[in-house]
Amino acid sequence: MSKRPELGVCYYPEHWPEEMWITDAENMRKNGISWVRIAEFAWSRIEPNSGVFKWNWLDKIVDILGNNGLKIVMCTPTATPPKWLVDQMPDMVAIDENGRTRKFGSRRHYSFSHIGYQKESQRITKAIAERYGQNNFVKAWQTDNEFGCHETTYSWCLSTLREFRIWLKKKYQNIDDLNKSWGNVFWSMEYRSFEEIELPNLTVTEANPSHNFDFRKFSSDQVKNFNYQQVKILNDYSPGRPISHNFMGHFTEFDHREICKDLNIAAWDSYPLGFLQNMQTIARGDKKLLEDCYNIGDPDFQSYHHDLYRGMGRLWIMEQQPGPVNWARYNPIPIAGAVRMWTWEAFAHDAEVVSYFRWRQAPFAQEQMHAGLMYRNNTPAIGSHEAMQVSNEIQMLNLPETQKSEIALLHDYEACWITELDGQTEDFHYTRLMIDFYKSVRVNGGSLDIVGKNADFAGYKLIIVPSFVHLETDTFKKMVSSGAKILAGPRTGLKDRNFQIPENLSLEGLGYKVKRVDALPYELPVEVEWKGQKGKLHVWREQGDSSGISEGNSEDGFPVITSGNQGSYLCGWPDEALLSSIMKEQMAMAGLKPITLPEYLRVRQRGNLLFFTNYGKKNVVIPDSFEGEILLGSKNMKQADVTILKINK
């Protein structure tokens, strides 16, 4: 059996009078809280002036929390360098793509490449680690906070330029190899030395995509390096305690898998209602979804990210939305039961801890309209009652270990960057495509793993590759040798690792040779028919020659899907209903048993338990195909209900 999951909360004692701290700690325990995250924004209170540390307040709250049986996640406060430090090193701040300085006055005002700030980051990390690294109440760590948030992964400052040139020289060794790799003969862009290379911004028209691609890889490496500098110190002074970082949803500016190689816990911050609003920018204005789920969230977005991050380490939800937020376009109150449902959904996907943001609503500054578990007047908010309900329910259940799924979905950050840099149509969004394919499995009752290119593919029955622009032969061979059925989607194999077009525009063995691509506005799809079902290919489809079995026809005579001796290839981006039908057949052909679920009902398997969640407004009944003992809830589910079913196998 796995460890029983736990609840946590984010707490900011520096925001409140000390006479409230003891009562807060006592109430946290009464509300079923086990973990408390502190100090991620507290640098100015820890070190109000350079070299002048004030630890008394932090020592006191650590003792209060610990003596009340609460476990502490201590954070490094490097997301909010204080004003005195910015004044000492004014060039430490980032420069945006248009050459404007990112000023002091909020957070994340630093460049990952600034050597001086890196040293300051290490200095404050060492100071905190020396003081609390062996403290019995500090059980885990978090580095910084939400790397890259507010468009801060990239900086176009002099520090970045200097480090980028060093990175390029290390990678290419000589300038001729770089010129060849980037194709710089085009538009007479050839360089004579690495010192001539500038950052890929403020060019007259688009910069060389290979130049931009390397800049993204470099920037990702800079985030990894910055994080590792802190991790090394924490491991030295606080050995044996797990280290986390809290990632975000729909955020792809750096390679999270690479950073997680240095972490123990892959945490992320889950805000279903805020994400539903903001995802509309890439969801093509799904009016029905927005209307049906505006106060409960997208039924697949959170689950997608749970599966994405649990594939990188021990899964925690470091920040869980407990009520209305303040930063989306619109900020509704979650429907009653939603906070409980989101919490159980995270546990279904193997989360060890779900930590709510925050304990009490702040009455000041940028987030004063952001809800907490407690209202400003210190009375419990609705989210507090639902957290307490989950806490009680947890005690009644033993959750089994999560086992490897039978379906894998291949995800890659570099593939995402290539599609963004070489878009062809502004409606092609990598994350939207990933979630569309992910959803097509979920609506057919399936559970799946999200994996990277270096995964062990053995044991999977179906491997889904929604889009992998520069999928290399070795990776493809590993998938084929696993014996799984393979389904690849549009744009797979259309570029090489240097961001150039290969001799063959597609992978051999999938029954199709791409000749040219059709990049479309979403509103102008191609009408198709597949096995009697009418549908559309929108945003992206490909024309070419079939060398295998072709199925379906478009209005201009090209297939919908082809199959070769090594797998199948979707020749475009199908609409939701068509993709669901195709996926249902692919699952069945792989030896799985798809079950069509009612709209907005989802299921996740964890060991011998099935977790059902209902995101829809209508009452639904769990299909009779799912048999077993009900441990929580019932087969008749209202909106935001959770049902746990124990099955025989």
C-alpha positions as CSV (number, residue, x, y, z in Angstrom):
1,M,0.0,0.0,0.0
2,S,1.1,3.5,-0.7
3,K,1.2,6.2,2.0
4,R,-2.1,7.8,2.8
5,P,-2.3,11.2,0.9
6,E,-2.2,14.4,2.9
7,L,-3.5,18.0,2.8
8,G,-1.4,21.1,3.0
9,V,-1.8,24.9,2.9
10,C,0.3,27.9,1.9
11,Y,0.8,30.3,4.8
12,Y,2.2,33.8,5.0
13,P,2.8,34.5,8.7
14,E,4.6,37.8,7.8
15,H,1.2,39.1,6.6
16,W,-0.4,38.7,10.0
17,P,0.1,39.8,13.7
18,E,2.1,37.3,15.7
19,E,-0.8,36.9,18.2
20,M,-2.7,35.1,15.4
21,W,0.0,32.5,14.6
22,I,-0.8,30.0,17.4
23,T,-4.5,30.0,16.7
24,D,-3.8,29.6,13.0
25,A,-1.7,26.6,13.6
26,E,-4.3,25.0,15.9
27,N,-7.0,25.6,13.3
28,M,-4.9,24.1,10.5
29,R,-4.7,20.9,12.4
30,K,-8.4,21.0,13.2
31,N,-9.0,21.3,9.4
32,G,-7.0,18.2,8.6
33,I,-3.9,20.1,7.4
34,S,-0.6,18.2,7.7
35,W,1.8,20.4,5.6
36,V,2.4,24.1,5.6
37,R,4.5,25.9,2.9
38,I,6.2,29.2,4.1
39,A,8.7,31.9,3.2
40,E,8.7,31.8,-0.6
41,F,8.2,35.6,-0.8
42,A,9.8,36.6,2.5
43,W,13.3,37.7,1.5
44,S,12.8,41.4,2.6
45,R,11.6,40.2,6.1
46,I,14.5,37.7,6.4
47,E,17.2,40.1,5.2
48,P,15.8,43.7,5.4
49,N,19.2,45.1,4.6
50,S,22.2,43.6,2.9
51,G,23.9,41.2,5.4
52,V,21.4,42.0,8.2
53,F,19.3,38.9,9.0
54,K,16.2,38.9,11.2
55,W,15.4,35.2,11.9
56,N,13.4,35.6,15.1
57,W,10.0,35.8,13.5
58,L,10.8,32.8,11.2
59,D,12.2,30.8,14.0
60,K,9.1,31.5,16.0
61,I,6.6,30.4,13.3
62,V,8.6,27.2,12.6
63,D,8.4,26.3,16.2
64,I,4.7,27.1,16.4
65,L,3.8,25.1,13.4
66,G,6.0,22.2,14.3
67,N,4.9,22.0,17.9
68,N,1.3,21.7,16.6
69,G,2.2,18.6,14.6
70,L,2.5,20.4,11.2
71,K,5.2,19.5,8.7
72,I,6.9,22.5,7.0
73,V,7.9,23.0,3.4
74,M,10.6,25.7,3.6
75,C,11.1,27.8,0.5
76,T,14.0,29.7,-0.9
77,P,12.7,33.3,-1.4
78,T,14.5,34.1,-4.7
79,A,11.3,34.8,-6.7
80,T,11.2,38.2,-4.9
81,P,14.6,39.8,-4.6
82,P,14.3,42.9,-2.3
83,K,14.7,46.5,-3.5
84,W,18.0,47.0,-1.9
85,L,19.5,44.2,-4.0
86,V,18.0,45.5,-7.2
87,D,19.5,48.9,-6.4
88,Q,22.9,47.3,-5.8
89,M,22.7,45.4,-9.1
90,P,20.3,47.3,-11.4
91,D,21.3,45.1,-14.4
92,M,20.1,42.0,-12.7
93,V,16.5,42.6,-13.9
94,A,15.3,41.0,-17.1
95,I,14.8,42.8,-20.4
96,D,11.7,41.9,-22.4
97,E,11.6,41.0,-26.1
98,N,11.0,44.7,-27.0
99,G,14.0,45.9,-25.1
100,R,12.1,47.2,-22.1
101,T,13.3,46.8,-18.5
102,R,11.2,44.6,-16.2
103,K,11.0,47.0,-13.2
104,F,10.8,46.3,-9.5
105,G,7.4,46.4,-7.9
106,S,5.9,42.9,-8.2
107,R,7.9,39.6,-8.4
108,R,10.2,37.5,-10.6
109,H,12.2,40.6,-11.5
110,Y,15.5,38.9,-12.4
111,S,17.4,37.4,-15.3
112,F,18.3,33.7,-14.9
113,S,21.6,34.5,-16.7
114,H,22.9,37.3,-14.4
115,I,26.0,35.9,-12.6
116,G,25.7,38.4,-9.8
117,Y,22.1,37.4,-9.0
118,Q,23.0,33.7,-9.2
119,K,25.5,34.3,-6.5
120,E,23.0,36.2,-4.4
121,S,20.5,33.4,-4.9
122,Q,23.0,30.9,-3.7
123,R,23.9,33.1,-0.7
124,I,20.4,33.5,0.6
125,T,19.7,29.8,-0.1
126,K,22.8,28.8,1.9
127,A,21.8,31.1,4.8
128,I,18.3,29.5,5.0
129,A,19.6,26.0,4.6
130,E,22.3,26.5,7.3
131,R,19.6,27.7,9.7
132,Y,16.8,25.2,9.0
133,G,18.5,22.4,7.1
134,Q,18.6,20.2,10.2
135,N,15.4,21.5,11.9
136,N,13.2,18.6,12.7
137,F,10.1,20.5,11.8
138,V,11.3,21.3,8.2
139,K,10.5,18.1,6.2
140,A,10.7,19.3,2.6
141,W,11.9,22.2,0.5
142,Q,10.8,24.3,-2.5
143,T,13.1,26.2,-4.7
144,D,12.0,29.7,-5.8
145,N,8.4,29.9,-7.0
146,E,6.8,29.3,-10.4
147,F,9.9,29.6,-12.7
148,G,9.1,31.6,-15.8
149,C,5.7,33.0,-14.6
150,H,4.8,36.4,-16.1
151,E,6.9,35.8,-19.2
152,T,10.2,35.8,-17.4
153,T,11.9,32.6,-18.8
154,Y,13.5,34.7,-21.5
155,S,15.5,37.8,-21.0
156,W,17.1,39.9,-23.7
157,C,19.7,41.5,-21.5
158,L,23.5,41.8,-21.8
159,S,24.0,39.0,-19.3
160,T,21.9,36.7,-21.4
161,L,23.8,37.6,-24.6
162,R,27.1,36.9,-23.0
163,E,26.0,33.5,-21.6
164,F,24.2,32.6,-24.9
165,R,27.4,33.1,-26.9
166,I,29.3,30.8,-24.4
167,W,26.6,28.2,-24.7
168,L,26.7,28.3,-28.5
169,K,30.4,28.0,-28.6
170,K,30.3,25.0,-26.3
171,K,27.7,23.3,-28.4
172,Y,29.1,23.9,-31.9
173,Q,32.8,24.3,-31.2
174,N,33.4,26.3,-34.4
175,I,31.3,28.9,-36.2
176,D,31.2,27.1,-39.5
177,D,29.2,24.2,-37.9
178,L,26.8,26.7,-36.4
179,N,26.3,28.4,-39.8
180,K,25.6,25.1,-41.4
181,S,23.2,23.9,-38.7
182,W,21.3,27.2,-38.8
183,G,21.3,27.5,-42.6
184,N,22.8,30.9,-42.3
185,V,23.6,31.1,-46.0
186,F,19.9,32.1,-46.3
187,W,19.5,35.9,-46.4
188,S,23.3,36.2,-46.0
189,M,23.1,35.6,-42.2
190,E,26.5,33.9,-41.9
191,Y,28.7,34.8,-38.9
192,R,32.5,35.0,-38.7
193,S,32.7,34.4,-34.9
194,F,30.5,33.6,-32.0
195,E,31.0,37.2,-30.7
196,E,29.0,38.5,-33.7
197,I,25.8,36.6,-32.7
198,E,23.0,38.7,-31.2
199,L,19.8,37.6,-29.4
200,P,16.9,36.7,-31.7
201,N,14.7,39.7,-31.0
202,L,14.0,43.1,-32.6
203,T,14.9,41.7,-36.1
204,V,13.2,43.4,-39.0
205,T,11.1,40.3,-39.7
206,E,11.2,36.9,-38.0
207,A,14.5,35.7,-36.8
208,N,16.1,32.5,-38.1
209,P,14.0,29.7,-36.5
210,S,17.1,27.7,-35.8
211,H,18.6,30.7,-34.0
212,N,15.4,31.0,-32.0
213,F,15.2,27.3,-31.3
214,D,18.7,27.3,-29.8
215,F,17.8,30.3,-27.7
216,R,14.9,28.4,-26.2
217,K,17.1,25.4,-25.5
218,F,19.7,27.7,-23.9
219,S,17.0,29.5,-21.8
220,S,15.7,26.2,-20.6
221,D,19.2,25.2,-19.6
222,Q,19.6,28.5,-17.7
223,V,16.5,27.7,-15.6
224,K,17.8,24.2,-14.9
225,N,21.2,25.6,-13.9
226,F,19.6,28.3,-11.6
227,N,17.5,25.6,-9.9
228,Y,20.4,23.2,-9.6
229,Q,22.5,25.8,-7.8
230,Q,19.9,25.9,-5.1
231,V,19.3,22.2,-5.0
232,K,23.0,21.4,-4.5
233,I,23.1,23.7,-1.4
234,L,19.9,22.3,0.0
235,N,21.2,18.7,-0.4
236,D,24.5,19.7,1.3
237,Y,22.9,21.3,4.3
238,S,19.6,19.4,4.5
239,P,20.3,15.8,3.2
240,G,17.5,13.4,3.0
241,R,14.7,16.0,2.7
242,P,12.8,16.0,-0.6
243,I,13.1,19.1,-2.8
244,S,10.3,20.4,-5.0
245,H,9.5,23.2,-7.3
246,N,6.0,24.4,-8.1
247,F,5.4,24.3,-11.9
248,M,2.4,25.8,-13.7
249,G,-0.4,24.7,-16.0
250,H,-0.1,25.2,-19.8
251,F,3.4,26.4,-19.4
252,T,6.0,25.1,-21.9
253,E,8.8,27.7,-22.0
254,F,11.4,25.4,-20.4
255,D,11.9,21.7,-20.3
256,H,10.4,20.6,-17.0
257,R,11.7,17.0,-17.3
258,E,15.3,18.3,-17.3
259,I,14.7,20.3,-14.2
260,C,13.0,17.4,-12.5
261,K,16.1,15.3,-12.8
262,D,17.5,17.4,-9.9
263,L,14.3,17.4,-7.9
264,N,12.4,14.7,-5.8
265,I,8.9,16.2,-6.1
266,A,7.3,17.5,-9.3
267,A,4.7,19.9,-7.9
268,W,2.4,22.1,-9.8
269,D,-0.2,24.8,-9.1
270,S,-3.8,23.9,-10.0
271,Y,-6.3,26.7,-10.7
272,P,-9.1,25.1,-12.7
273,L,-11.4,28.1,-13.1
274,G,-8.5,30.5,-14.0
275,F,-7.1,28.0,-16.5
276,L,-10.5,27.5,-18.1
277,Q,-10.8,31.2,-18.7
278,N,-7.2,31.6,-20.0
279,M,-7.3,28.4,-22.1
280,Q,-10.0,29.9,-24.2
281,T,-7.2,31.7,-26.1
282,I,-6.1,28.4,-27.4
283,A,-9.4,26.5,-27.2
284,R,-10.9,28.2,-30.2
285,G,-13.6,29.8,-28.2
286,D,-15.4,26.6,-27.0
287,K,-18.5,28.4,-25.9
288,K,-20.4,25.3,-24.8
289,L,-17.5,24.2,-22.6
290,L,-17.2,27.6,-21.1
291,E,-20.9,27.9,-20.4
292,D,-21.2,24.3,-19.0
293,C,-18.1,24.4,-16.9
294,Y,-17.4,28.0,-16.1
295,N,-17.6,27.4,-12.3
296,I,-16.0,23.9,-12.2
297,G,-13.3,23.8,-14.8
298,D,-12.3,21.8,-17.9
299,P,-12.8,18.1,-17.2
300,D,-9.4,17.2,-18.7
301,F,-7.1,20.1,-18.1
302,Q,-6.2,19.3,-14.5
303,S,-5.9,15.5,-15.1
304,Y,-3.7,16.1,-18.1
305,H,-1.2,18.1,-15.9
306,H,-1.5,15.6,-13.0
307,D,-0.4,12.9,-15.5
308,L,2.2,15.1,-17.1
309,Y,4.0,15.9,-13.8
310,R,3.6,12.6,-12.1
311,G,5.7,11.2,-14.9
312,M,8.6,13.5,-13.7
313,G,8.7,12.7,-10.0
314,R,6.6,12.4,-6.9
315,L,3.4,14.4,-7.6
316,W,2.3,17.2,-5.3
317,I,-0.3,19.9,-5.9
318,M,1.5,22.8,-4.2
319,E,-1.2,25.3,-4.8
320,Q,-4.9,24.2,-5.2
321,Q,-7.6,26.8,-5.9
322,P,-9.9,27.0,-2.8
323,G,-12.3,29.6,-4.1
324,P,-12.5,32.4,-6.6
325,V,-9.1,33.7,-7.9
326,N,-8.2,37.2,-9.0
327,W,-6.1,36.9,-12.1
328,A,-8.3,35.4,-14.8
329,R,-10.4,37.3,-17.3
330,Y,-13.4,36.4,-15.1
331,N,-13.3,35.0,-11.6
332,P,-16.5,33.0,-10.6
333,I,-17.1,31.2,-7.4
334,P,-16.5,27.5,-7.7
335,I,-19.6,25.4,-7.6
336,A,-20.3,23.7,-4.2
337,G,-18.2,20.5,-4.1
338,A,-15.7,21.5,-6.7
339,V,-12.8,22.0,-4.3
340,R,-13.4,18.5,-2.9
341,M,-13.7,17.0,-6.3
342,W,-10.4,18.6,-7.5
343,T,-8.7,17.3,-4.4
344,W,-9.9,13.7,-4.9
345,E,-9.0,13.9,-8.6
346,A,-5.4,14.8,-7.8
347,F,-5.3,11.8,-5.4
348,A,-6.7,9.6,-8.1
349,H,-3.6,10.6,-10.2
350,D,-1.2,9.7,-7.4
351,A,-0.7,13.0,-5.7
352,E,0.9,12.6,-2.3
353,V,-0.1,16.1,-1.1
354,V,-2.8,18.6,-2.1
355,S,-1.9,22.0,-0.7
356,Y,-4.5,24.8,-0.8
357,F,-3.5,28.4,-1.7
358,R,-3.9,30.1,0.7
359,W,-4.8,29.9,4.4
360,R,-6.4,33.3,4.7
361,Q,-7.5,35.8,2.2
362,A,-5.1,38.8,2.2
363,P,-6.6,42.3,2.6
364,F,-3.9,44.1,0.7
365,A,-1.8,44.2,-2.4
366,Q,-2.1,42.4,-5.7
367,E,-3.9,39.2,-4.6
368,Q,-6.5,40.7,-2.1
369,M,-9.4,39.3,-4.2
370,H,-7.9,35.8,-4.1
371,A,-9.8,33.4,-1.8
372,G,-8.3,31.4,0.9
373,L,-9.5,28.6,3.2
374,M,-10.4,31.3,5.7
375,Y,-12.1,34.7,5.0
376,R,-10.4,37.9,6.0
377,N,-12.3,38.0,9.3
378,N,-10.9,34.6,10.1
379,T,-14.1,32.6,9.6
380,P,-14.0,29.4,7.5
381,A,-14.7,29.8,3.8
382,I,-16.6,27.1,1.8
383,G,-13.2,25.6,0.6
384,S,-12.3,25.0,4.3
385,H,-15.4,22.8,4.8
386,E,-14.7,20.8,1.7
387,A,-11.0,20.3,2.7
388,M,-12.2,19.1,6.1
389,Q,-14.6,16.7,4.3
390,V,-11.7,15.2,2.2
391,S,-9.6,15.0,5.3
392,N,-12.2,12.8,7.0
393,E,-12.8,10.7,3.9
394,I,-9.0,10.0,3.5
395,Q,-9.0,8.3,6.9
396,M,-11.6,5.8,5.7
397,L,-9.7,4.6,2.6
398,N,-6.4,3.0,1.8
399,L,-5.3,3.9,-1.7
400,P,-3.2,1.4,-3.6
401,E,-0.1,2.1,-5.5
402,T,-0.6,3.6,-9.0
403,Q,0.5,1.1,-11.6
404,K,1.8,1.7,-15.1
405,S,-1.0,2.3,-17.5
406,E,-1.6,0.4,-20.7
407,I,-1.6,3.6,-22.8
408,A,1.2,6.1,-23.2
409,L,1.0,9.6,-24.7
410,L,4.3,11.0,-25.9
411,H,5.0,14.6,-24.9
412,D,8.1,16.7,-25.7
413,Y,9.0,20.3,-24.9
414,E,11.3,20.8,-27.9
415,A,8.5,19.5,-30.2
416,C,6.3,22.2,-28.7
417,W,8.9,24.9,-29.3
418,I,9.3,23.9,-33.0
419,T,5.5,24.1,-33.6
420,E,5.4,27.5,-32.0
421,L,8.4,28.8,-34.0
422,D,7.3,27.3,-37.3
423,G,3.6,27.6,-36.8
424,Q,2.3,28.0,-40.4
425,T,-1.1,28.7,-38.9
426,E,-1.6,30.7,-35.7
427,D,-4.3,28.2,-34.6
428,F,-1.9,25.3,-34.1
429,H,-1.3,25.0,-30.3
430,Y,0.7,22.1,-29.1
431,T,-0.9,21.9,-25.6
432,R,-4.4,22.1,-27.2
433,L,-3.5,19.2,-29.5
434,M,-2.1,17.2,-26.5
435,I,-5.2,17.7,-24.5
436,D,-7.4,16.8,-27.5
437,F,-5.7,13.4,-27.8
438,Y,-5.6,13.0,-24.1
439,K,-9.4,13.7,-23.9
440,S,-10.1,11.2,-26.7
441,V,-8.8,8.4,-24.5
442,R,-10.6,9.7,-21.4
443,V,-14.0,9.9,-23.0
444,N,-13.6,6.3,-23.9
445,G,-13.0,5.3,-20.3
446,G,-9.2,5.0,-20.5
447,S,-6.4,6.0,-18.2
448,L,-2.9,6.8,-19.5
449,D,0.6,7.9,-18.7
450,I,2.2,10.9,-20.2
451,V,5.9,10.2,-21.0
452,G,8.9,11.7,-22.6
453,K,11.1,10.4,-25.5
454,N,13.4,8.6,-23.1
455,A,10.7,6.5,-21.5
456,D,10.6,2.8,-21.2
457,F,7.9,1.9,-23.6
458,A,7.8,-1.8,-22.7
459,G,4.5,-3.0,-21.4
460,Y,2.3,-0.4,-23.2
461,K,-0.4,-1.7,-25.5
462,L,-1.0,1.7,-27.2
463,I,1.5,4.5,-27.7
464,I,0.0,7.8,-28.9
465,V,2.2,10.5,-30.5
466,P,-0.1,13.5,-31.1
467,S,2.7,15.5,-32.7
468,F,6.4,15.1,-32.5
469,V,8.0,17.3,-35.2
470,H,11.6,16.0,-34.9
471,L,10.9,12.5,-33.7
472,E,14.2,10.6,-34.4
473,T,14.5,7.1,-35.8
474,D,16.0,5.7,-32.6
475,T,13.0,6.8,-30.5
476,F,10.6,5.5,-33.1
477,K,12.4,2.2,-33.1
478,K,12.1,1.9,-29.3
479,M,8.4,2.4,-29.6
480,V,8.1,-0.2,-32.4
481,S,10.2,-2.8,-30.5
482,S,7.9,-2.5,-27.5
483,G,5.2,-4.3,-29.5
484,A,2.6,-1.6,-28.8
485,K,0.2,-0.3,-31.4
486,I,1.4,3.2,-32.4
487,L,-0.8,6.1,-33.5
488,A,1.0,9.2,-34.6
489,G,-0.6,12.6,-35.3
490,P,0.0,15.5,-37.7
491,R,3.5,17.0,-38.1
492,T,5.3,14.0,-36.7
493,G,8.7,13.6,-38.4
494,L,8.5,16.8,-40.5
495,K,11.7,18.3,-39.2
496,D,15.1,17.1,-38.0
497,R,17.0,18.0,-34.8
498,N,18.5,21.1,-36.5
499,F,15.1,22.5,-37.4
500,Q,15.5,21.7,-41.0
501,I,13.2,19.7,-43.4
502,P,14.5,16.1,-43.8
503,E,14.7,14.3,-47.1
504,N,11.5,12.4,-46.3
505,L,8.7,14.4,-44.8
506,S,7.4,11.5,-42.6
507,L,8.4,8.4,-40.8
508,E,8.6,5.1,-42.6
509,G,6.3,2.4,-41.4
510,L,3.2,4.5,-40.9
511,G,1.8,4.1,-44.4
512,Y,2.1,7.7,-45.6
513,K,4.6,9.9,-47.3
514,V,3.8,13.6,-46.8
515,K,4.4,15.8,-49.8
516,R,2.9,19.1,-48.6
517,V,1.0,20.5,-45.7
518,D,-2.2,22.5,-45.5
519,A,-2.2,25.0,-42.6
520,L,-5.7,26.3,-42.1
521,P,-7.7,28.8,-40.1
522,Y,-9.8,26.8,-37.6
523,E,-12.9,28.3,-39.1
524,L,-12.1,26.8,-42.5
525,P,-11.8,23.0,-42.0
526,V,-11.7,20.2,-44.6
527,E,-14.8,18.0,-44.7
528,V,-14.0,14.3,-44.3
529,E,-15.8,11.0,-43.9
530,W,-14.4,8.0,-42.0
531,K,-16.3,4.7,-41.8
532,G,-19.6,6.4,-42.3
533,Q,-19.0,9.2,-39.8
534,K,-18.8,12.7,-41.2
535,G,-16.3,15.1,-39.6
536,K,-13.6,17.7,-40.1
537,L,-9.9,18.0,-40.2
538,H,-9.1,21.5,-39.0
539,V,-6.0,23.7,-38.4
540,W,-3.6,21.2,-40.0
541,R,-3.7,18.4,-42.5
542,E,-1.3,16.8,-44.9
543,Q,-1.4,15.7,-48.5
544,G,0.8,12.9,-49.8
545,D,1.0,9.3,-51.0
546,S,-0.3,6.3,-49.1
547,S,2.0,3.2,-49.0
548,G,-0.3,1.3,-46.6
549,I,-3.9,0.9,-45.9
550,S,-5.9,4.2,-46.2
551,E,-9.1,4.9,-44.4
552,G,-11.5,7.7,-44.9
553,N,-11.6,10.4,-47.5
554,S,-11.4,14.2,-47.5
555,E,-13.5,16.3,-49.9
556,D,-10.4,16.6,-52.1
557,G,-9.5,12.9,-52.1
558,F,-6.8,12.5,-49.4
559,P,-7.1,9.9,-46.6
560,V,-8.0,10.6,-43.0
561,I,-5.8,7.9,-41.5
562,T,-3.3,5.4,-42.9
563,S,-1.7,2.3,-41.5
564,G,1.7,0.7,-42.3
565,N,3.5,-2.2,-40.8
566,Q,4.7,-0.2,-37.8
567,G,1.6,1.9,-36.9
568,S,-1.0,4.3,-38.0
569,Y,-0.8,8.0,-39.0
570,L,-3.5,10.6,-38.7
571,C,-3.2,12.9,-41.8
572,G,-4.6,15.9,-40.0
573,W,-6.2,17.2,-36.8
574,P,-9.6,15.7,-36.4
575,D,-12.5,17.4,-34.7
576,E,-13.5,16.1,-31.2
577,A,-16.2,13.6,-32.2
578,L,-14.1,12.1,-35.0
579,L,-11.0,11.8,-32.9
580,S,-13.0,10.1,-30.2
581,S,-14.3,7.5,-32.6
582,I,-10.8,6.9,-34.2
583,M,-9.3,6.6,-30.7
584,K,-12.0,4.1,-29.6
585,E,-11.1,1.9,-32.6
586,Q,-7.4,2.2,-31.9
587,M,-7.9,1.2,-28.3
588,A,-9.9,-1.8,-29.3
589,M,-7.3,-2.8,-31.9
590,A,-4.6,-2.6,-29.1
591,G,-6.6,-5.1,-27.0
592,L,-8.2,-2.6,-24.7
593,K,-11.9,-2.3,-23.9
594,P,-13.0,1.3,-24.4
595,I,-16.3,2.3,-22.7
596,T,-18.0,5.5,-23.9
597,L,-18.8,7.7,-21.0
598,P,-21.6,10.2,-20.5
599,E,-20.6,13.8,-21.4
600,Y,-18.3,15.4,-18.7
601,L,-18.0,12.1,-16.7
602,R,-14.4,11.0,-16.3
603,V,-12.7,8.0,-14.7
604,R,-9.1,7.4,-13.5
605,Q,-7.8,4.0,-12.4
606,R,-5.4,3.8,-9.5
607,G,-4.5,0.2,-8.7
608,N,-7.8,-1.7,-8.2
609,L,-9.8,1.6,-7.6
610,L,-11.7,3.6,-10.2
611,F,-12.2,7.3,-9.4
612,F,-15.2,8.9,-11.2
613,T,-15.7,12.7,-11.4
614,N,-18.7,14.5,-12.9
615,Y,-17.9,17.9,-14.3
616,G,-21.3,18.4,-16.1
617,K,-24.4,20.1,-15.0
618,K,-26.5,17.1,-15.6
619,N,-26.9,14.1,-13.3
620,V,-25.2,11.0,-14.8
621,V,-25.1,7.3,-14.1
622,I,-21.9,5.3,-14.2
623,P,-22.2,2.8,-17.0
624,D,-23.0,-0.8,-15.9
625,S,-19.8,-1.9,-17.7
626,F,-18.0,-0.7,-14.6
627,E,-18.6,-3.3,-11.9
628,G,-17.4,-3.5,-8.3
629,E,-17.9,-2.3,-4.7
630,I,-18.6,1.4,-4.1
631,L,-16.3,2.8,-1.5
632,L,-17.4,6.4,-1.8
633,G,-20.3,8.1,-3.5
634,S,-22.8,6.3,-5.7
635,K,-23.4,5.3,-9.3
636,N,-25.9,8.2,-9.6
637,M,-23.7,11.3,-9.8
638,K,-24.6,15.0,-9.5
639,Q,-22.3,17.8,-10.7
640,A,-19.0,17.8,-8.7
641,D,-19.7,14.4,-7.2
642,V,-16.9,11.9,-6.6
643,T,-17.4,8.1,-6.7
644,I,-14.7,5.5,-5.9
645,L,-15.3,2.0,-7.1
646,K,-13.3,-1.0,-6.1
647,I,-12.9,-3.6,-8.9
648,N,-11.7,-7.1,-8.8
649,K,-8.7,-6.5,-11.1
